[in-house]
Amino acid sequence: MDLQQRINAFTKLGAFLSQFTTKGIDKKASIEANDLFFDGFKHQIKLAKEHNGWFTEKNIFYSLESWSKILTYSTINDWTKKYNFNINSPKTIAIIMAGNIPLVGFHDFLSVLISGHQVLVKQSSNDKHLLPFLAKYLEIIEPEFKGKITFTEQKLENFDAVIATGSDNTARYFEYYFKDKPSIIRKNRNSIAVLSGNETKEELEFLSEDIFRYYGLGCRNVSKLFVPKGYNFDAFFEAVYKWHPIINESKYANNYDYNKAVYLMSEFDMLENGFLMIKEDTSSASPIATLFYEYYENIEVLRAQLATEKDNIQCIVSNGFSSKEVAFGETQKPQLWEYADNIDTVDFLLKT
């Protein structure tokens, strides 16, 4: 199977996913193998929702819609054209996936297959319904994928390299266990936003998407703000208020109530608006329903500080602060060439 076949297959998968959007489900007659897979995928979405309370229909559809917009022929072609895919001997690449947001491991899955390797997937128990079904779709529209995609719940065996994502604690285990294999080991990372105080209402509304999408569970979700000394949070609270219905969702509300009780009992100073608490804190990883913030006085000093913390930061959301910043509202819309931890996965795979 050549690269063109692989690109065509994932383009067709993107077209299949385009039927499932945040605006609803729309079955299209032009989608290849749709009669075989459309109703079955609806059922897998239902199972994913029932299995994981954080995987609401809204968040699942957001993920599917995002991937459908990226998996186009032109985008995949633009991504792959800078690489040399002449692999002489395809390898078996193991992927240990996280399960914090729907299809969070899909980019690694795509990267392995687009590189011409075979993939051995160990999924998180929190996200085990969607990807195996999409893999079967790929095998039907491109039969040469058959035998190249394996899912396992057992101990990983017979692989040549590994991509593993987990917490800082599990990363230490991964580093020891896979010390004799080429590997990418991903640890905890968080995303931050740097505000100047001159943001427009629209920018702050976009920022709320970076904060609340997927309940803040992703490494690309903003969990901390850096604000100038004396910053007034009134405009921020007004801009994020459109997300207030989130407090009606039980798992989020339970976390909000619990964390609020902890802060009150500990007599921590905080601000809150009924669905979000903001607390001054030097940590980057904030609990669900909480956003940490830290004041700064000198922008250059802040740049130097964040440069020393770059290995713990996934995204910096700002306007004019950094050459590598992400625009407000864009953290959950990475392009194919924007790699987790800034490690070029495809380059790693082609050199393995």
Sequence and secondary structure as in RCSB ss.txt:
>XXXX:A:sequence
MDLQQRINAFTKLGAFLSQFTTKGIDKKASIEANDLFFDGFKHQIKLAKEHNGWFTEKNIFYSLESWSKILTYST
INDWTKKYNFNINSPKTIAIIMAGNIPLVGFHDFLSVLISGHQVLVKQSSNDKHLLPFLAKYLEIIEPEFKGKIT
FTEQKLENFDAVIATGSDNTARYFEYYFKDKPSIIRKNRNSIAVLSGNETKEELEFLSEDIFRYYGLGCRNVSKL
FVPKGYNFDAFFEAVYKWHPIINESKYANNYDYNKAVYLMSEFDMLENGFLMIKEDTSSASPIATLFYEYYENIE
VLRAQLATEKDNIQCIVSNGFSSKEVAFGETQKPQLWEYADNIDTVDFLLKT
>XXXX:A:secstr
  HHHHHHHHHHHHHHHTTEETTEE   TTSTTHHHHHHHHHHHHHHHHHH TT  HHHHHHHHHHHHHH SHHH
HHHHHTTS    SS  EEEEE   SSTTTTHHHHHHHHHTT EEEEE  TTS SHHHHHHHHHHHHSGGGTTSEE
E SS   S SEEEEE  HHHHHHHHHHTTTS EEEE   EEEEE  S   HHHHHHHHHHHHGGGG STTSEEEE
EEETT   HHHHHHHGGGGGGGGSHHHHHHHHHHHHHHHHTT   EE SS EEEE S S   TTEEEEEEES HH
HHHHHHHHTGGGEEEEE SSS TT B TT TT   TT  GGG  HHHHHHH 
